[in-house]
Amino acid sequence: MRPKLIVRGAAGRMGRRIIAIAAEDNFFQLAGALECPGHPSLGKDAGQLAGTGNLGLAVSDKVLADADVMIDFSLPAAVEDSMRFCVSAGIKLVLGTTGLSDAQLAALAGAAEKIAVVQATNMSFGMNLLFSLVGKAAAALGDDYDIEIVETHHRFKKDAPSGSALSLAQAICSATGRKYPDCLSYGRSGKDAARKPGSIGIHAVRAGDIVGQHSVIFGALGETITLSHNAGSRDTFARGALKAAKWLLDKPAGLYSMQDVLGLK
């Protein structure tokens, strides 16, 4: 019997791709496609929305079947409901929603004491490799190199800077002893905006339909090194989320990352 999967945020950009690739992969049985109450896609077939043809699974604002794992790419406002439901039903959770508050992250850690959770700001292999590389680069280059992070996304993205940009900053801070988030400088303006020693500049660009671009610039007097990742399709994130869901199936309760899933730790 195939394990059962619920997708929350099923009518969103990521949710539709997760459903389409899960249907193509055929490892999971799609058991639920969730959206918020009042969403215009409620009642529509999840497969039709995803462009894969009729799956016989209507988008709903309620869970109508049991499941083994939920993938949530919705909005921060829905995350606590996902956590409560998964804990009460014993369902494992893959959480890709970004823009979570400190309180929500604390609640997630509490939920992970009872169920297995993968939480990541980015599900792609390449981006998670970049998380590892930037810390090593920052530690090797030292204080002579200024650090700037630039992230670019589509015009519809609500949170800024991106969760992935903040994860890059956290990796650098962890490797270099900087205090996060105190050392971050969010953009610059004014007549006295010179960078401060030890700071990490972080900049958000929103334009068109750009899926996701992240660059970390290390600049010294005389040379510049740039490490970057460009996502050409949301499929890389969808496949990563499904990989995480498969990986979780035999894992005990705990809070895991994509670094764990991909063996990068």
Phi and psi in degrees as GROMACS dihedral restraints (atoms count N, CA, C in turn):
[ dihedral_restraints ]
;  ai    aj    ak    al  type     phi  dphi    fc
    3     4     5     6     1   -73.6    20    10
    4     5     6     7     1   142.9    20    10
    6     7     8     9     1   -64.2    20    10
    7     8     9    10     1   151.4    20    10
    9    10    11    12     1  -100.7    20    10
   10    11    12    13     1   140.1    20    10
   12    13    14    15     1  -124.7    20    10
   13    14    15    16     1   135.7    20    10
   15    16    17    18     1  -111.3    20    10
   16    17    18    19     1   135.7    20    10
   18    19    20    21     1  -113.1    20    10
   19    20    21    22     1   120.8    20    10
   21    22    23    24     1  -102.4    20    10
   22    23    24    25     1   137.4    20    10
   24    25    26    27     1    84.7    20    10
   25    26    27    28     1    33.5    20    10
   27    28    29    30     1   -64.5    20    10
   28    29    30    31     1   -25.9    20    10
   30    31    32    33     1   -95.5    20    10
   31    32    33    34     1    -1.0    20    10
   33    34    35    36     1   -80.4    20    10
   34    35    36    37     1   176.1    20    10
   36    37    38    39     1   -59.4    20    10
   37    38    39    40     1   -47.3    20    10
   39    40    41    42     1   -72.2    20    10
   40    41    42    43     1   -42.7    20    10
   42    43    44    45     1   -58.2    20    10
   43    44    45    46     1   -42.1    20    10
   45    46    47    48     1   -63.6    20    10
   46    47    48    49     1   -39.8    20    10
   48    49    50    51     1   -70.9    20    10
   49    50    51    52     1   -36.5    20    10
   51    52    53    54     1   -62.5    20    10
   52    53    54    55     1   -44.7    20    10
   54    55    56    57     1   -63.6    20    10
   55    56    57    58     1   -43.2    20    10
   57    58    59    60     1   -62.8    20    10
   58    59    60    61     1   -44.8    20    10
   60    61    62    63     1   -74.1    20    10
   61    62    63    64     1   -35.0    20    10
   63    64    65    66     1   -63.7    20    10
   64    65    66    67     1   -40.4    20    10
   66    67    68    69     1   -65.2    20    10
   67    68    69    70     1   -38.2    20    10
   69    70    71    72     1   -69.7    20    10
   70    71    72    73     1   -42.3    20    10
   72    73    74    75     1   -69.1    20    10
   73    74    75    76     1   -37.7    20    10
   75    76    77    78     1    66.1    20    10
   76    77    78    79     1    17.4    20    10
   78    79    80    81     1   -77.3    20    10
   79    80    81    82     1   -44.4    20    10
   81    82    83    84     1   -94.7    20    10
   82    83    84    85     1   150.7    20    10
   84    85    86    87     1   -92.1    20    10
   85    86    87    88     1   120.3    20    10
   87    88    89    90     1   -72.5    20    10
   88    89    90    91     1   114.7    20    10
   90    91    92    93     1  -110.3    20    10
   91    92    93    94     1    -8.6    20    10
   93    94    95    96     1  -165.3    20    10
   94    95    96    97     1   141.0    20    10
   96    97    98    99     1  -132.0    20    10
   97    98    99   100     1   105.3    20    10
   99   100   101   102     1  -105.5    20    10
  100   101   102   103     1   143.0    20    10
  102   103   104   105     1  -140.3    20    10
  103   104   105   106     1   168.0    20    10
  105   106   107   108     1   -73.1    20    10
  106   107   108   109     1   153.9    20    10
  108   109   110   111     1   -54.9    20    10
  109   110   111   112     1   136.7    20    10
  111   112   113   114     1    85.7    20    10
  112   113   114   115     1    -2.1    20    10
  114   115   116   117     1   -64.8    20    10
  115   116   117   118     1   139.0    20    10
  117   118   119   120     1   -65.2    20    10
  118   119   120   121     1   -14.8    20    10
  120   121   122   123     1   -92.0    20    10
  121   122   123   124     1    -1.9    20    10
  123   124   125   126     1   -57.3    20    10
  124   125   126   127     1   134.2    20    10
  126   127   128   129     1    90.9    20    10
  127   128   129   130     1   -16.2    20    10
  129   130   131   132     1   -79.8    20    10
  130   131   132   133     1   153.8    20    10
  132   133   134   135     1   -71.5    20    10
  133   134   135   136     1   129.0    20    10
  135   136   137   138     1   -62.6    20    10
  136   137   138   139     1   -35.1    20    10
  138   139   140   141     1   -68.1    20    10
  139   140   141   142     1   -39.0    20    10
  141   142   143   144     1   -62.9    20    10
  142   143   144   145     1   -42.9    20    10
  144   145   146   147     1   -62.9    20    10
  145   146   147   148     1   -34.8    20    10
  147   148   149   150     1   -83.6    20    10
  148   149   150   151     1    -7.6    20    10
  150   151   152   153     1    81.3    20    10
  151   152   153   154     1    20.7    20    10
  153   154   155   156     1  -108.6    20    10
  154   155   156   157     1     2.5    20    10
  156   157   158   159     1    92.9    20    10
  157   158   159   160     1   171.7    20    10
  159   160   161   162     1   -65.2    20    10
  160   161   162   163     1   125.6    20    10
  162   163   164   165     1  -104.8    20    10
  163   164   165   166     1    -5.3    20    10
  165   166   167   168     1    69.5    20    10
  166   167   168   169     1    25.7    20    10
  168   169   170   171     1  -128.5    20    10
  169   170   171   172     1   108.6    20    10
  171   172   173   174     1   -82.2    20    10
  172   173   174   175     1   142.5    20    10
  174   175   176   177     1   -68.7    20    10
  175   176   177   178     1   131.9    20    10
  177   178   179   180     1  -136.5    20    10
  178   179   180   181     1   161.4    20    10
  180   181   182   183     1   -99.9    20    10
  181   182   183   184     1     9.9    20    10
  183   184   185   186     1  -135.2    20    10
  184   185   186   187     1   147.7    20    10
  186   187   188   189     1   -77.1    20    10
  187   188   189   190     1   122.8    20    10
  189   190   191   192     1  -107.8    20    10
  190   191   192   193     1     1.1    20    10
  192   193   194   195     1  -152.7    20    10
  193   194   195   196     1   159.7    20    10
  195   196   197   198     1   -75.9    20    10
  196   197   198   199     1   168.0    20    10
  198   199   200   201     1  -158.6    20    10
  199   200   201   202     1   168.7    20    10
  201   202   203   204     1   -98.8    20    10
  202   203   204   205     1   -32.5    20    10
  204   205   206   207     1  -151.6    20    10
  205   206   207   208     1   147.5    20    10
  207   208   209   210     1  -117.6    20    10
  208   209   210   211     1   137.3    20    10
  210   211   212   213     1  -107.9    20    10
  211   212   213   214     1   124.1    20    10
  213   214   215   216     1  -117.1    20    10
  214   215   216   217     1   111.4    20    10
  216   217   218   219     1  -124.6    20    10
  217   218   219   220     1    67.1    20    10
  219   220   221   222     1  -112.3    20    10
  220   221   222   223     1  -123.1    20    10
  222   223   224   225     1  -128.0    20    10
  223   224   225   226     1   154.1    20    10
  225   226   227   228     1   -52.1    20    10
  226   227   228   229     1   -33.2    20    10
  228   229   230   231     1   -63.7    20    10
  229   230   231   232     1   -22.1    20    10
  231   232   233   234     1   -96.1    20    10
  232   233   234   235     1    -9.6    20    10
  234   235   236   237     1   -65.7    20    10
  235   236   237   238     1   -41.4    20    10
  237   238   239   240     1   -64.5    20    10
  238   239   240   241     1   -36.3    20    10
  240   241   242   243     1   -64.8    20    10
  241   242   243   244     1   -39.8    20    10
  243   244   245   246     1   -61.6    20    10
  244   245   246   247     1   -44.3    20    10
  246   247   248   249     1   -62.7    20    10
  247   248   249   250     1   -46.7    20    10
  249   250   251   252     1   -60.4    20    10
  250   251   252   253     1   -46.2    20    10
  252   253   254   255     1   -63.6    20    10
  253   254   255   256     1   -46.1    20    10
  255   256   257   258     1   -64.9    20    10
  256   257   258   259     1   -39.0    20    10
  258   259   260   261     1   -65.1    20    10
  259   260   261   262     1   -45.1    20    10
  261   262   263   264     1   -66.8    20    10
  262   263   264   265     1   -32.2    20    10
  264   265   266   267     1   -98.2    20    10
  265   266   267   268     1    -3.2    20    10
  267   268   269   270     1    68.7    20    10
  268   269   270   271     1    34.2    20    10
  270   271   272   273     1  -100.6    20    10
  271   272   273   274     1   135.3    20    10
  273   274   275   276     1   -74.0    20    10
  274   275   276   277     1   154.3    20    10
  276   277   278   279     1  -131.2    20    10
  277   278   279   280     1   129.1    20    10
  279   280   281   282     1  -108.7    20    10
  280   281   282   283     1   117.9    20    10
  282   283   284   285     1  -116.3    20    10
  283   284   285   286     1   113.4    20    10
  285   286   287   288     1  -111.0    20    10
  286   287   288   289     1     1.4    20    10
  288   289   290   291     1   -66.8    20    10
  289   290   291   292     1   132.5    20    10
  291   292   293   294     1  -108.0    20    10
  292   293   294   295     1   175.8    20    10
  294   295   296   297     1    79.8    20    10
  295   296   297   298     1    24.4    20    10
  297   298   299   300     1   -76.3    20    10
  298   299   300   301     1   145.9    20    10
  300   301   302   303     1   -80.4    20    10
  301   302   303   304     1   167.1    20    10
  303   304   305   306     1   -59.9    20    10
  304   305   306   307     1   -37.9    20    10
  306   307   308   309     1   -64.8    20    10
  307   308   309   310     1   -40.0    20    10
  309   310   311   312     1   -67.7    20    10
  310   311   312   313     1   -38.2    20    10
  312   313   314   315     1   -65.0    20    10
  313   314   315   316     1   -37.1    20    10
  315   316   317   318     1   -66.5    20    10
  316   317   318   319     1   -41.0    20    10
  318   319   320   321     1   -64.0    20    10
  319   320   321   322     1   -36.7    20    10
  321   322   323   324     1   -64.4    20    10
  322   323   324   325     1   -41.0    20    10
  324   325   326   327     1   -61.7    20    10
  325   326   327   328     1   -37.5    20    10
  327   328   329   330     1   -66.6    20    10
  328   329   330   331     1   -41.3    20    10
  330   331   332   333     1   -62.3    20    10
  331   332   333   334     1   -35.7    20    10
  333   334   335   336     1   -70.1    20    10
  334   335   336   337     1   -10.1    20    10
  336   337   338   339     1   -75.0    20    10
  337   338   339   340     1   -15.6    20    10
  339   340   341   342     1  -115.5    20    10
  340   341   342   343     1   -28.1    20    10
  342   343   344   345     1  -134.6    20    10
  343   344   345   346     1   162.3    20    10
  345   346   347   348     1   -81.6    20    10
  346   347   348   349     1   130.2    20    10
  348   349   350   351     1  -132.7    20    10
  349   350   351   352     1   132.3    20    10
  351   352   353   354     1  -106.9    20    10
  352   353   354   355     1   120.5    20    10
  354   355   356   357     1  -122.0    20    10
  355   356   357   358     1   127.1    20    10
  357   358   359   360     1  -149.4    20    10
  358   359   360   361     1   145.5    20    10
  360   361   362   363     1   -81.8    20    10
  361   362   363   364     1   -14.5    20    10
  363   364   365   366     1  -154.1    20    10
  364   365   366   367     1   133.7    20    10
  366   367   368   369     1  -101.4    20    10
  367   368   369   370     1    -0.6    20    10
  369   370   371   372     1   -83.1    20    10
  370   371   372   373     1   149.2    20    10
  372   373   374   375     1   -63.3    20    10
  373   374   375   376     1   -46.7    20    10
  375   376   377   378     1   -60.9    20    10
  376   377   378   379     1   -41.0    20    10
  378   379   380   381     1   -69.1    20    10
  379   380   381   382     1   -37.8    20    10
  381   382   383   384     1   -68.8    20    10
  382   383   384   385     1   -31.8    20    10
  384   385   386   387     1   -65.1    20    10
  385   386   387   388     1   -39.4    20    10
  387   388   389   390     1   -62.4    20    10
  388   389   390   391     1   -38.6    20    10
  390   391   392   393     1   -54.5    20    10
  391   392   393   394     1   -40.3    20    10
  393   394   395   396     1   -72.1    20    10
  394   395   396   397     1   -41.0    20    10
  396   397   398   399     1   -69.8    20    10
  397   398   399   400     1   -37.5    20    10
  399   400   401   402     1   -67.7    20    10
  400   401   402   403     1   -34.1    20    10
  402   403   404   405     1   -65.9    20    10
  403   404   405   406     1   -43.0    20    10
  405   406   407   408     1   -64.5    20    10
  406   407   408   409     1   -40.9    20    10
  408   409   410   411     1   -64.7    20    10
  409   410   411   412     1   -45.0    20    10
  411   412   413   414     1   -62.1    20    10
  412   413   414   415     1   -41.9    20    10
  414   415   416   417     1   -66.4    20    10
  415   416   417   418     1   -38.9    20    10
  417   418   419   420     1   -71.7    20    10
  418   419   420   421     1   -37.6    20    10
  420   421   422   423     1   -77.9    20    10
  421   422   423   424     1   -33.9    20    10
  423   424   425   426     1    80.7    20    10
  424   425   426   427     1  -168.7    20    10
  426   427   428   429     1   -73.6    20    10
  427   428   429   430     1   -12.7    20    10
  429   430   431   432     1   -72.5    20    10
  430   431   432   433     1   -12.5    20    10
  432   433   434   435     1  -107.5    20    10
  433   434   435   436     1   120.7    20    10
  435   436   437   438     1   -71.0    20    10
  436   437   438   439     1   149.7    20    10
  438   439   440   441     1  -124.4    20    10
  439   440   441   442     1   127.3    20    10
  441   442   443   444     1  -131.2    20    10
  442   443   444   445     1   135.8    20    10
  444   445   446   447     1  -114.4    20    10
  445   446   447   448     1   128.4    20    10
  447   448   449   450     1  -123.3    20    10
  448   449   450   451     1   124.9    20    10
  450   451   452   453     1  -122.6    20    10
  451   452   453   454     1   141.5    20    10
  453   454   455   456     1  -130.5    20    10
  454   455   456   457     1   129.0    20    10
  456   457   458   459     1  -139.3    20    10
  457   458   459   460     1   174.8    20    10
  459   460   461   462     1   -66.6    20    10
  460   461   462   463     1   162.3    20    10
  462   463   464   465     1   -65.3    20    10
  463   464   465   466     1   -16.8    20    10
  465   466   467   468     1   -90.1    20    10
  466   467   468   469     1   -10.3    20    10
  468   469   470   471     1   -65.3    20    10
  469   470   471   472     1   131.7    20    10
  471   472   473   474     1   -91.2    20    10
  472   473   474   475     1   -40.5    20    10
  474   475   476   477     1   -89.0    20    10
  475   476   477   478     1   145.5    20    10
  477   478   479   480     1  -151.2    20    10
  478   479   480   481     1   139.5    20    10
  480   481   482   483     1   -67.7    20    10
  481   482   483   484     1   167.9    20    10
  483   484   485   486     1   -63.9    20    10
  484   485   486   487     1   155.1    20    10
  486   487   488   489     1   -59.4    20    10
  487   488   489   490     1   -35.1    20    10
  489   490   491   492     1   -67.5    20    10
  490   491   492   493     1   -38.3    20    10
  492   493   494   495     1   -63.0    20    10
  493   494   495   496     1   -40.8    20    10
  495   496   497   498     1   -67.3    20    10
  496   497   498   499     1   -35.3    20    10
  498   499   500   501     1   -65.6    20    10
  499   500   501   502     1   -37.8    20    10
  501   502   503   504     1   -60.8    20    10
  502   503   504   505     1   -44.9    20    10
  504   505   506   507     1   -62.8    20    10
  505   506   507   508     1   -41.8    20    10
  507   508   509   510     1   -62.5    20    10
  508   509   510   511     1   -41.2    20    10
  510   511   512   513     1   -62.4    20    10
  511   512   513   514     1   -40.9    20    10
  513   514   515   516     1   -66.5    20    10
  514   515   516   517     1   -44.5    20    10
  516   517   518   519     1   -62.3    20    10
  517   518   519   520     1   -42.4    20    10
  519   520   521   522     1   -61.9    20    10
  520   521   522   523     1   -38.0    20    10
  522   523   524   525     1   -79.7    20    10
  523   524   525   526     1   -21.0    20    10
  525   526   527   528     1  -117.5    20    10
  526   527   528   529     1    -2.2    20    10
  528   529   530   531     1    79.9    20    10
  529   530   531   532     1    10.7    20    10
  531   532   533   534     1   -71.3    20    10
  532   533   534   535     1   154.3    20    10
  534   535   536   537     1   -90.8    20    10
  535   536   537   538     1   116.1    20    10
  537   538   539   540     1   -95.9    20    10
  538   539   540   541     1   136.2    20    10
  540   541   542   543     1   -96.8    20    10
  541   542   543   544     1    13.3    20    10
  543   544   545   546     1   -60.3    20    10
  544   545   546   547     1   -29.2    20    10
  546   547   548   549     1   -83.7    20    10
  547   548   549   550     1    -3.0    20    10
  549   550   551   552     1   -80.3    20    10
  550   551   552   553     1   139.9    20    10
  552   553   554   555     1  -121.1    20    10
  553   554   555   556     1   112.3    20    10
  555   556   557   558     1   -89.7    20    10
  556   557   558   559     1    95.4    20    10
  558   559   560   561     1    66.8    20    10
  559   560   561   562     1   177.3    20    10
  561   562   563   564     1  -145.0    20    10
  562   563   564   565     1   146.8    20    10
  564   565   566   567     1  -159.6    20    10
  565   566   567   568     1   164.4    20    10
  567   568   569   570     1    96.5    20    10
  568   569   570   571     1   178.4    20    10
  570   571   572   573     1   -90.3    20    10
  571   572   573   574     1    -9.3    20    10
  573   574   575   576     1  -130.5    20    10
  574   575   576   577     1    70.1    20    10
  576   577   578   579     1  -117.6    20    10
  577   578   579   580     1    24.8    20    10
  579   580   581   582     1   -61.3    20    10
  580   581   582   583     1   143.9    20    10
  582   583   584   585     1   -67.9    20    10
  583   584   585   586     1   148.7    20    10
  585   586   587   588     1   -95.6    20    10
  586   587   588   589     1   141.1    20    10
  588   589   590   591     1   -56.0    20    10
  589   590   591   592     1   135.2    20    10
  591   592   593   594     1    83.4    20    10
  592   593   594   595     1    -6.1    20    10
  594   595   596   597     1   -79.3    20    10
  595   596   597   598     1   160.1    20    10
  597   598   599   600     1  -119.4    20    10
  598   599   600   601     1   115.0    20    10
  600   601   602   603     1   -75.5    20    10
  601   602   603   604     1   141.7    20    10
  603   604   605   606     1  -140.3    20    10
  604   605   606   607     1   126.8    20    10
  606   607   608   609     1  -133.9    20    10
  607   608   609   610     1   136.1    20    10
  609   610   611   612     1  -115.8    20    10
  610   611   612   613     1   128.7    20    10
  612   613   614   615     1  -116.7    20    10
  613   614   615   616     1   136.4    20    10
  615   616   617   618     1  -127.0    20    10
  616   617   618   619     1   120.8    20    10
  618   619   620   621     1  -158.9    20    10
  619   620   621   622     1   134.0    20    10
  621   622   623   624     1    52.4    20    10
  622   623   624   625     1  -133.0    20    10
  624   625   626   627     1  -116.3    20    10
  625   626   627   628     1    28.7    20    10
  627   628   629   630     1   -61.8    20    10
  628   629   630   631     1   126.4    20    10
  630   631   632   633     1   -70.2    20    10
  631   632   633   634     1   -49.8    20    10
  633   634   635   636     1   172.6    20    10
  634   635   636   637     1   125.9    20    10
  636   637   638   639     1  -134.6    20    10
  637   638   639   640     1   133.6    20    10
  639   640   641   642     1  -134.1    20    10
  640   641   642   643     1   130.8    20    10
  642   643   644   645     1  -131.3    20    10
  643   644   645   646     1   139.2    20    10
  645   646   647   648     1  -118.0    20    10
  646   647   648   649     1   118.9    20    10
  648   649   650   651     1  -103.2    20    10
  649   650   651   652     1   125.5    20    10
  651   652   653   654     1  -111.3    20    10
  652   653   654   655     1   112.6    20    10
  654   655   656   657     1  -122.8    20    10
  655   656   657   658     1   126.9    20    10
  657   658   659   660     1  -120.2    20    10
  658   659   660   661     1   175.1    20    10
  660   661   662   663     1   -72.0    20    10
  661   662   663   664     1   107.6    20    10
  663   664   665   666     1   114.2    20    10
  664   665   666   667     1   -18.3    20    10
  666   667   668   669     1  -159.2    20    10
  667   668   669   670     1   157.6    20    10
  669   670   671   672     1  -135.5    20    10
  670   671   672   673     1   135.5    20    10
  672   673   674   675     1  -118.4    20    10
  673   674   675   676     1   130.8    20    10
  675   676   677   678     1  -124.0    20    10
  676   677   678   679     1   126.1    20    10
  678   679   680   681     1  -108.6    20    10
  679   680   681   682     1   128.4    20    10
  681   682   683   684     1  -144.2    20    10
  682   683   684   685     1   161.2    20    10
  684   685   686   687     1  -139.5    20    10
  685   686   687   688     1   130.4    20    10
  687   688   689   690     1  -118.9    20    10
  688   689   690   691     1   126.3    20    10
  690   691   692   693     1   -96.7    20    10
  691   692   693   694     1   118.0    20    10
  693   694   695   696     1   -87.9    20    10
  694   695   696   697     1   -13.9    20    10
  696   697   698   699     1  -155.7    20    10
  697   698   699   700     1   147.5    20    10
  699   700   701   702     1   -68.5    20    10
  700   701   702   703     1   -12.8    20    10
  702   703   704   705     1   -60.6    20    10
  703   704   705   706     1   -32.2    20    10
  705   706   707   708     1   -63.2    20    10
  706   707   708   709     1   -35.3    20    10
  708   709   710   711     1   -75.2    20    10
  709   710   711   712     1   -39.3    20    10
  711   712   713   714     1   -63.8    20    10
  712   713   714   715     1   -44.3    20    10
  714   715   716   717     1   -65.4    20    10
  715   716   717   718     1   -36.8    20    10
  717   718   719   720     1   -64.4    20    10
  718   719   720   721     1   -40.9    20    10
  720   721   722   723     1   -64.2    20    10
  721   722   723   724     1   -41.0    20    10
  723   724   725   726     1   -68.1    20    10
  724   725   726   727     1   -36.0    20    10
  726   727   728   729     1   -62.0    20    10
  727   728   729   730     1   -42.4    20    10
  729   730   731   732     1   -63.8    20    10
  730   731   732   733     1   -40.3    20    10
  732   733   734   735     1   -63.1    20    10
  733   734   735   736     1   -42.0    20    10
  735   736   737   738     1   -64.4    20    10
  736   737   738   739     1   -43.1    20    10
  738   739   740   741     1   -62.8    20    10
  739   740   741   742     1   -35.2    20    10
  741   742   743   744     1   -70.4    20    10
  742   743   744   745     1   -22.1    20    10
  744   745   746   747     1   -54.2    20    10
  745   746   747   748     1   -35.6    20    10
  747   748   749   750     1  -109.9    20    10
  748   749   750   751     1    19.3    20    10
  750   751   752   753     1   -97.7    20    10
  751   752   753   754     1   143.8    20    10
  753   754   755   756     1   -75.5    20    10
  754   755   756   757     1   173.0    20    10
  756   757   758   759     1   -54.4    20    10
  757   758   759   760     1   141.9    20    10
  759   760   761   762     1   160.1    20    10
  760   761   762   763     1   163.4    20    10
  762   763   764   765     1  -102.5    20    10
  763   764   765   766     1   114.4    20    10
  765   766   767   768     1  -114.1    20    10
  766   767   768   769     1   163.1    20    10
  768   769   770   771     1  -121.1    20    10
  769   770   771   772     1   171.3    20    10
  771   772   773   774     1   -67.4    20    10
  772   773   774   775     1   -23.0    20    10
  774   775   776   777     1   -61.4    20    10
  775   776   777   778     1   -38.5    20    10
  777   778   779   780     1   -66.2    20    10
  778   779   780   781     1   -47.8    20    10
  780   781   782   783     1   -59.3    20    10
  781   782   783   784     1   -41.7    20    10
  783   784   785   786     1   -92.6    20    10
  784   785   786   787     1     0.7    20    10
  786   787   788   789     1    69.4    20    10
  787   788   789   790     1    31.9    20    10
  789   790   791   792     1   -95.3    20    10
  790   791   792   793     1    -3.0    20    10
